[in-house]
C-alpha cells in the first residue's frame, strides 16, 4: 500500500497537469476541449523525437531532459494556439454544441493523423533522465519472537474471540541515494522504492502548478483571464483583447499537457498515437471532481484520481483501474455536481 501511495501521487500529478488544461479552457471559454488528451499524445511524440535527436539514450543528463521538456511544451503550445485560432474562434458566438462537436472532430483528426505521421505501432520512449532509486525502504533481516521485544498481534480463535500473541519483528533499512541512513523495527514487511523519475514528476508538477497559480493571481494576463471568465463582453468593453487571452489560455494549457506527457512517458515508456484517449478522459473526470473551472480543484481531483486508481491495483483489481474513473464521475454528478471545490453560480433567466 505504501508503494502504491507513492505511485498514486506520481500518477495523480500527471492527471492534475492535464486536468488544468481542461479547467482553464472551460473557465475562460466555457467549452470542453476534448482534443486536449490528443495534445498530450502529441507532446509525448515531440519529446520522443527530440530525445532521439539529442541522443538522450546514450547520454542522459539534466540539461538534456530540460531541453526535451521545453521542446515538447513549446510545440504543443503552438498547436494549442492553432486549434483555438482555426477550430474554436470562428465558433465563439455559436451554440456550445457546435464547439463540442468541433472538439471531437479535432480529437479524431489528431488521433488518426498521428497514426499516419508516427505509425500505428507503439514506440519506446527514452527517459529524459536515468532512473535510479532515490529512497528505498526494504526489510534487511528478521528477528524471531523474543521476550524483550515482542510485538502483539491479534489471533482469531475458533470460538470467535481474539487473543494476543507475540509476532515476528522485521527491521527496515532506509536508504537514501543508495546509502543506508536509518534502521528501525516494525511487524510489517514492506518494500518501498521511490525512483528518480517519480521524484522528477512530483517536483516538476508542483513547480508548474505553482507557476500557473502565480500567473493567474499576480500577472496582468492572469487578471485578464479572470475578467474574461467572469464576463467576456464586459471585459472586451474594458479594452481586454479577447483573442490574446484565448490564445494564451490554450497555449499554456497545451504546454502543461505536453509536460505531463513527457514526464509520464519517462515513467511508463510505451507511447502510441491513441495513448491520449484514456488519460484525457480521466483528467476530465479529475477536473469535474475538483470543480471544473477551479484550478486548485483540478489539482486535488487529479491527485485523488491517481490515488484511487493505484488503490484499486493494490487491492488486486487491476482490471477495474479504468472503470474507477467513470464510477467517480457518476458519483460526483449524483452527489455534488459542482465538484469538491466548485461554487454555485446564479444565472438570470
SVG drawing of the C-alpha trace seen along z (x, -y; Angstrom):
<svg xmlns="http://www.w3.org/2000/svg" viewBox="-36 -50 62 73">
<polyline fill="none" stroke="black" stroke-width="0.4" points="0.0,0.0 2.8,-2.4 4.4,-1.7 1.1,-2.2 0.7,-5.5 3.9,-6.7 2.9,-5.5 -0.5,-7.2 1.0,-10.5 3.1,-10.4 0.2,-9.3 -2.1,-11.9 0.4,-14.7 0.2,-13.8 -3.6,-13.8 -3.6,-17.1 -1.4,-18.7 -3.8,-17.5 -6.8,-18.5 -5.5,-22.0 -5.8,-22.4 -9.4,-21.3 -10.3,-23.6 -8.5,-26.7 -10.3,-26.4 -13.6,-25.8 -13.1,-28.6 -12.4,-31.1 -14.3,-29.9 -17.0,-27.7 -16.3,-24.7 -14.8,-21.3 -11.7,-20.8 -11.9,-17.1 -8.9,-17.4 -6.7,-18.1 -5.9,-14.4 -4.6,-14.2 -2.4,-17.3 -1.0,-15.2 -0.2,-12.4 1.5,-14.9 3.7,-16.1 4.9,-12.6 5.9,-12.1 7.6,-15.5 9.6,-14.5 10.4,-11.1 11.8,-12.6 13.6,-15.4 15.3,-12.9 16.3,-10.8 17.8,-13.9 19.8,-14.8 20.9,-11.2 19.4,-11.3 19.5,-7.5 23.3,-7.5 24.0,-10.5 21.1,-11.1 21.5,-14.4 19.6,-17.0 20.1,-19.6 19.0,-17.2 15.9,-16.4 15.1,-20.1 15.6,-20.6 13.2,-17.7 10.6,-19.0 10.8,-22.6 10.7,-21.5 7.5,-19.4 5.9,-22.3 6.7,-24.8 5.4,-22.7 2.2,-21.8 1.7,-25.5 1.8,-26.4 -0.6,-23.5 -2.9,-24.7 -3.0,-28.2 -3.6,-26.9 -6.5,-24.8 -8.0,-27.8 -7.5,-30.0 -8.9,-27.8 -11.3,-25.5 -12.8,-27.4 -12.5,-31.1 -14.9,-31.0 -17.5,-29.3 -17.1,-31.7 -20.6,-33.1 -22.2,-29.9 -24.2,-27.5 -21.9,-25.4 -22.9,-22.2 -21.1,-23.4 -17.9,-23.8 -18.3,-20.5 -18.8,-18.7 -15.7,-20.5 -13.7,-19.4 -14.5,-15.8 -13.6,-16.3 -10.2,-17.9 -9.6,-15.0 -10.2,-12.4 -8.0,-14.4 -5.1,-14.4 -5.5,-10.7 -5.7,-9.3 -3.4,-12.0 -0.9,-10.8 -1.2,-7.3 -0.4,-8.4 2.6,-10.5 4.0,-8.5 2.8,-5.0 0.3,-2.7 2.9,-0.7 3.9,-1.7 7.3,-3.2 9.6,-3.0 10.2,-6.4 13.7,-7.2 13.5,-8.5 14.7,-12.1 16.9,-11.2 18.4,-7.9 16.1,-6.3 17.5,-5.0 16.2,-4.6 16.4,-7.8 14.8,-6.4 14.5,-2.7 12.8,-1.1 13.3,2.7 13.4,5.4 17.1,6.1 16.7,9.1 14.2,10.7 14.2,11.4 12.2,14.3 10.0,13.6 11.9,12.8 10.6,11.8 12.2,8.5 10.8,7.2 7.6,9.0 5.1,7.2 1.5,8.1 -0.8,9.3 -4.4,10.3 -5.1,14.0 -8.7,15.2 -9.5,18.3 -12.1,21.0 -14.5,19.7 -14.6,16.3 -12.6,14.4 -9.3,12.7 -6.2,13.2 -2.8,11.5 0.2,13.5 3.8,12.4 4.6,11.5 7.8,11.7 9.7,8.4 11.3,7.0 14.0,4.4 13.6,1.8 16.7,0.4 16.0,-3.1 18.5,-4.0 18.7,-7.5 20.6,-7.7 21.9,-4.2 23.4,-4.9 21.9,-3.4 20.5,-6.2 18.4,-4.6 17.3,-1.2 14.2,-0.8 11.8,2.0 8.3,2.9 6.0,6.0 5.3,5.4 7.4,6.4 7.2,3.7 9.5,2.9 9.1,-0.7 11.2,-2.3 10.9,-5.9 12.6,-6.3 14.3,-9.4 11.7,-9.7 8.9,-9.7 10.6,-12.5 11.0,-14.4 7.3,-14.0 6.3,-15.3 8.8,-18.2 8.1,-19.4 4.3,-19.1 4.4,-21.2 6.6,-23.8 4.2,-24.1 1.1,-24.2 2.7,-27.0 3.7,-28.9 0.2,-28.6 -1.4,-29.9 1.1,-32.8 0.3,-33.7 -3.4,-33.7 -3.3,-35.5 -0.5,-38.0 0.0,-38.9 -1.8,-41.2 -2.7,-38.3 -4.0,-36.4 -6.3,-39.2 -7.5,-39.4 -8.2,-35.7 -10.3,-36.1 -12.1,-39.0 -13.0,-37.2 -14.1,-34.1 -16.4,-36.4 -18.0,-38.4 -16.5,-38.3 -18.5,-41.1 -17.7,-43.5 -14.0,-42.5 -14.0,-43.5 -15.6,-46.8 -12.9,-47.5 -10.2,-47.1 -9.1,-43.5 -8.0,-41.7 -10.2,-38.6 -8.3,-36.9 -5.0,-37.2 -6.4,-35.9 -7.9,-32.9 -4.7,-32.1 -2.7,-32.3 -5.1,-30.0 -4.9,-27.3 -1.1,-27.7 -0.5,-27.4 -3.0,-24.5 -1.4,-22.6 2.1,-23.2 1.0,-21.7 -0.4,-18.6 2.9,-18.3 4.9,-18.4 2.6,-15.7 3.2,-13.5 7.0,-13.7 7.0,-13.1 4.6,-10.1 6.4,-8.7 9.6,-8.7 7.9,-6.6 5.9,-4.3 7.9,-4.2 5.3,-2.9 3.7,-5.6 1.3,-5.3 -1.0,-7.7 -4.0,-6.6 -2.4,-7.0 -4.2,-10.3 -7.7,-8.9 -7.9,-7.3 -5.6,-9.8 -7.6,-12.6 -10.9,-11.2 -9.5,-10.5 -8.2,-14.1 -11.6,-15.4 -13.1,-13.4 -10.5,-14.9 -11.4,-18.4 -15.1,-17.6 -14.4,-16.1 -12.4,-19.1 -14.9,-21.6 -14.3,-22.3 -13.1,-25.9 -11.4,-25.8 -7.6,-25.5 -7.0,-24.1 -9.9,-21.8 -8.2,-20.3 -5.1,-19.7 -7.0,-18.0 -9.1,-16.0 -6.0,-14.8 -4.2,-13.6 -7.4,-11.9 -7.8,-10.1 -4.2,-8.8 -4.6,-7.5 -7.9,-5.9 -6.6,-4.1 -3.5,-2.8 -5.6,-1.8 -7.7,0.5 -4.5,2.1 -3.2,2.5 -6.3,4.5 -5.8,6.9 -8.4,5.4 -6.2,4.1 -8.8,4.8 -11.0,2.2 -8.4,-0.6 -10.0,-2.3 -13.6,-1.8 -12.9,-3.6 -12.6,-7.0 -16.1,-6.8 -17.5,-5.4 -16.2,-8.5 -17.7,-10.7 -21.2,-9.2 -20.9,-9.5 -19.8,-13.1 -22.6,-14.1 -25.2,-12.5 -23.9,-13.7 -22.1,-17.0 -22.4,-18.1 -20.4,-21.3 -17.4,-19.3 -15.4,-19.3 -14.2,-22.9 -16.7,-24.2 -19.1,-27.0 -22.7,-27.6 -23.3,-30.3 -26.5,-32.2 -27.9,-32.9 -30.7,-35.2 -33.4,-33.7"/>
</svg>
